[in-house]
Amino acid sequence: MSERPKDGEVLIALMGITGAGKTTFVSVASGRTDLNIGYGVDPCTQIPQAIPMELDGYRIKLIDTPGFDDDARTDVEIMEDVGRWLVKEGYVKGHQMDGLILLQPITYNRVGGSERRRTRLLQKILGNDAYKRVVIATTMWDDINNPEAMQARLDARSKEGGVWGDMCRGGATVLRHDNNQESAHRIIRTIIEQSKKYGKMKPSVQLELMANNGRVVETAAGKELQDQLEKEIEFIMDQIHEHNRDRPSERSRRSKDPVRKRRVREWDQEKQDLMRNLERRQSQLKKLRSLTVRVRSFLSRLFGA
């Protein structure tokens, strides 16, 4: 975890899907060349880490957080790390974040169910009052052959009913990031100006964790994640029920016919896959319901209480 920020520092968190370019953004903005950048299937950022830099006389820390769709980590695990960091770094007055940069690859031009799910969860983490301090930075413009058509799709995302509609209506800013330092600094300056105008960001989940003694499931984000997991469990159970309708008979299992044997193997394999998916979701839900961020231990550590 990152060290506690000093008075007067600007704290900016970066979020986005794995591969959105969070670590690359930090590297370009800070001029650091010694950061691990993940181009493969394994993300480099496991827990939130802070990279210091200076801009226009401001001491800044960029917080590079885990990707929300990290295949190696569940949303529950990622939310646990983010929640702990928010409580630890935001407990002392004046050390709240100044803003958040949400990086979105422009190459992901279709809005799927997973993106809407992640965006809803992020909105619950932040709360409506935080949107003015959010910049949605679109990346990977070099990979686009028709920027005009892509801009039209971006505009649709920002309008009412679009995946970013609620955040934009609440004051979030959409900016293009061209993968250079000038562009990165423009985005950071936007966060600084918004923070000066509206004050520090106070994510809802941070305040809710304080109020609920650290119980994640009692926060709006925790309830959203619980609802998602419950729906996924219900869907998988329906799939299992339908799958069981085609259960092979004992005669088919004893048959030496190659076609029947293959069908039995396929049925068994699909059943195993469904059960594994069900057990995984149930395990995540159980962990979420028992997950507690240790607010009191952070309070004791910071104030000697």
C-alpha positions in Angstrom: 0.0 0.0 0.0 1.1 3.6 -0.5 2.4 5.8 2.2 0.2 8.5 3.8 0.3 11.7 1.7 1.9 14.9 3.0 -0.1 18.1 3.6 -0.7 19.9 0.3 -0.2 17.0 -2.0 -2.6 16.4 -4.8 -3.9 12.8 -4.9 -5.3 11.5 -8.2 -6.5 7.9 -8.6 -6.5 6.1 -12.0 -9.0 3.4 -12.8 -10.0 1.4 -15.9 -10.1 -2.0 -17.4 -6.9 -4.0 -17.6 -4.9 -2.8 -20.5 -6.5 0.6 -20.6 -3.1 2.2 -20.1 -3.1 3.2 -16.5 0.6 2.5 -15.8 1.5 3.9 -19.2 -0.3 7.1 -18.3 1.6 7.3 -15.0 4.9 6.7 -16.8 4.2 9.3 -19.5 2.9 11.9 -17.0 5.7 11.5 -14.5 8.5 10.9 -16.9 9.4 7.7 -15.0 10.8 4.9 -17.2 11.2 2.3 -14.4 7.5 1.4 -14.0 6.3 -2.1 -14.8 3.8 -1.9 -17.7 1.7 -5.0 -18.5 1.2 -5.8 -22.1 0.3 -9.4 -21.6 -2.4 -11.3 -19.8 -1.0 -10.7 -16.3 -1.5 -7.2 -15.0 1.4 -5.5 -13.2 -0.8 -3.6 -10.8 -1.9 -5.9 -7.9 -2.6 -3.3 -5.2 -3.0 0.5 -5.4 0.5 2.1 -5.6 1.4 5.8 -5.6 3.9 7.4 -8.0 5.1 11.0 -7.0 5.6 13.7 -9.5 5.5 17.5 -9.8 3.6 19.8 -12.1 3.1 23.6 -12.0 4.6 23.7 -8.5 2.1 21.0 -7.2 3.4 17.8 -5.5 1.2 15.1 -7.0 0.7 11.4 -6.3 -0.8 9.3 -9.1 -2.5 6.2 -7.7 -2.3 3.3 -10.1 -5.1 0.9 -9.1 -6.0 -2.6 -10.2 -8.1 -3.2 -13.4 -11.7 -3.8 -12.7 -11.8 -6.7 -15.1 -8.6 -8.4 -14.0 -9.1 -12.1 -14.7 -6.7 -13.1 -11.9 -8.7 -11.1 -9.3 -12.4 -10.9 -8.5 -14.3 -7.6 -8.2 -14.6 -8.4 -4.5 -10.8 -8.6 -4.1 -10.3 -5.4 -6.1 -12.9 -3.5 -4.2 -11.4 -4.7 -0.9 -8.0 -3.2 -1.9 -9.5 0.0 -3.1 -11.7 0.3 0.0 -8.8 -0.2 2.3 -6.7 2.3 0.5 -9.5 4.9 0.6 -9.9 4.5 4.3 -6.2 4.5 5.1 -5.3 7.5 3.0 -8.6 9.4 3.4 -9.1 9.2 7.2 -7.0 12.2 8.1 -8.8 15.5 7.2 -7.2 17.1 4.1 -5.9 13.9 2.7 -8.8 13.0 0.5 -8.3 12.4 -3.2 -8.5 15.4 -5.5 -10.0 13.5 -8.4 -10.1 10.3 -10.5 -9.0 9.6 -14.0 -11.0 6.8 -15.7 -9.0 5.5 -18.7 -11.0 3.9 -21.5 -9.5 2.4 -24.6 -11.2 3.9 -27.6 -10.8 0.5 -29.4 -13.5 -0.8 -27.0 -16.2 0.8 -29.1 -19.1 -1.5 -28.2 -20.8 -1.1 -24.8 -21.3 -4.6 -23.4 -23.0 -5.8 -20.3 -19.7 -6.2 -18.4 -18.8 -2.5 -19.0 -22.1 -1.3 -17.8 -21.8 -3.5 -14.8 -18.3 -2.1 -14.0 -19.5 1.5 -14.6 -22.5 1.0 -12.2 -20.1 -0.3 -9.6 -17.7 2.6 -10.0 -20.6 5.1 -9.7 -21.6 3.5 -6.5 -18.1 3.7 -5.2 -17.8 7.4 -6.1 -21.3 8.7 -5.5 -23.0 11.6 -7.4 -21.1 14.4 -5.6 -17.7 13.1 -6.8 -18.5 13.2 -10.6 -17.2 16.8 -11.0 -13.8 15.6 -10.1 -13.7 12.8 -12.6 -12.0 12.9 -16.0 -12.8 10.1 -18.5 -9.7 9.9 -20.6 -9.9 8.0 -23.8 -6.8 6.2 -25.0 -5.3 4.3 -28.0 -6.4 6.8 -30.6 -3.3 5.8 -32.7 -5.1 2.5 -33.4 -8.1 4.1 -34.9 -8.5 4.6 -38.7 -11.6 6.7 -38.6 -11.4 9.2 -35.7 -14.6 11.1 -36.8 -16.8 8.0 -36.6 -15.2 7.1 -33.3 -15.9 10.5 -31.9 -19.6 10.1 -32.8 -19.7 6.9 -30.8 -18.0 8.6 -27.9 -20.6 11.3 -27.9 -23.3 8.6 -27.7 -21.6 7.2 -24.6 -21.7 10.6 -22.9 -25.4 11.4 -23.6 -28.4 10.5 -21.4 -28.8 6.7 -21.6 -25.2 6.2 -22.5 -22.8 4.3 -20.3 -21.2 7.5 -19.1 -24.4 9.5 -19.2 -25.0 9.8 -15.5 -21.4 10.8 -14.7 -21.2 13.4 -17.5 -24.6 14.8 -16.4 -23.1 15.1 -12.9 -20.1 17.1 -14.2 -17.5 14.5 -15.3 -15.3 15.6 -18.2 -14.4 13.5 -21.2 -10.9 14.2 -22.7 -8.8 12.6 -25.3 -5.4 11.3 -24.2 -2.8 11.1 -27.0 -0.2 9.1 -25.1 2.2 12.0 -24.6 3.2 14.1 -21.6 1.4 17.3 -22.8 -1.9 15.4 -23.1 -1.4 13.7 -19.7 -0.6 17.0 -18.0 -3.7 18.6 -19.5 -5.8 15.9 -17.9 -4.1 16.3 -14.6 -4.5 20.1 -14.7 -8.2 19.6 -15.3 -8.4 17.5 -12.1 -6.5 20.1 -10.1 -8.8 22.9 -11.3 -11.9 21.0 -10.5 -10.6 20.1 -7.0 -9.8 23.8 -6.4 -13.3 24.8 -7.5 -15.3 22.1 -5.8 -13.1 20.8 -3.0 -11.6 17.4 -2.4 -13.3 14.3 -3.6 -15.1 12.3 -0.9 -16.1 8.9 -2.5 -19.3 7.6 -1.1 -17.7 4.2 -0.3 -15.1 6.0 1.9 -17.7 7.7 4.0 -20.0 4.6 4.1 -17.1 2.4 5.4 -16.5 4.9 8.2 -20.2 5.0 9.1 -20.6 1.2 8.9 -17.6 0.2 10.9 -15.8 -1.0 7.7 -18.5 -3.5 6.5 -18.2 -3.5 2.7 -21.6 -5.1 2.0 -23.3 -2.2 3.8 -22.0 0.3 1.3 -23.9 1.2 -1.9 -21.0 -0.3 -3.9 -21.1 -3.4 -1.8 -24.8 -3.8 -2.3 -24.4 -3.3 -6.0 -21.8 -6.0 -6.1 -23.9 -8.3 -4.0 -26.9 -7.8 -6.3 -24.7 -8.6 -9.3 -23.4 -11.8 -7.7 -26.9 -12.9 -6.6 -28.2 -12.5 -10.2 -25.2 -14.4 -11.6 -25.8 -17.2 -9.1 -29.5 -17.4 -10.0 -28.7 -17.4 -13.8 -26.1 -20.3 -13.3 -28.6 -22.3 -11.2 -31.2 -21.9 -14.0 -28.5 -23.2 -16.5 -27.9 -26.2 -14.2 -31.6 -26.9 -14.0 -31.9 -26.8 -17.8 -28.8 -28.9 -18.2 -30.1 -31.6 -15.9 -33.1 -32.0 -18.1 -30.8 -33.7 -20.6 -29.1 -35.9 -18.1 -27.8 -39.1 -19.8 -29.6 -42.2 -18.9 -27.9 -45.1 -17.1 -28.2 -47.1 -20.4 -26.3 -44.3 -22.2 -23.6 -44.4 -19.6 -23.2 -48.1 -20.0 -23.3 -48.0 -23.8 -20.2 -48.8 -25.7 -21.4 -46.8 -28.7 -18.7 -44.1 -29.4 -21.3 -41.4 -30.1 -23.2 -42.0 -26.9 -20.0 -42.1 -24.9 -18.9 -38.8 -26.4 -22.2 -37.2 -25.5 -22.0 -38.4 -22.0 -18.5 -37.0 -21.6 -19.6 -33.7 -23.0 -22.6 -33.5 -20.7 -20.4 -34.4 -17.6 -17.8 -31.7 -18.6 -20.4 -29.0 -19.0 -22.0 -29.9 -15.7 -18.6 -29.7 -14.0 -18.0 -26.3 -15.6 -21.4 -25.0 -14.4 -20.8 -26.3 -10.9 -17.3 -24.6 -10.8 -18.8 -21.3 -11.9 -21.5 -21.6 -9.3 -19.1 -22.4 -6.5 -16.9 -19.5 -7.5 -19.7 -17.0 -7.4 -21.0 -18.4 -4.1 -17.5 -18.1 -2.6 -17.3 -14.5 -3.8 -20.7 -13.7 -2.3 -19.7 -15.3 1.0 -16.5 -13.3 1.1 -18.3 -10.0 0.3 -20.8 -10.5 3.0 -18.1 -11.1 5.6 -15.6 -8.5 4.3 -14.6 -5.8 6.7 -12.1 -3.0 6.1 -10.4 -2.4 9.5 -11.2 1.2 10.0 -10.4 1.1 13.7 -7.0 -0.4 13.2 -6.1 2.4 10.7 -7.5 5.0 13.3 -5.3 3.5 16.0 -2.2 3.5 13.7 -2.7 7.1 12.6 -3.7 8.7 15.9 -2.4 6.3 18.5 -6.0 5.7 19.8 
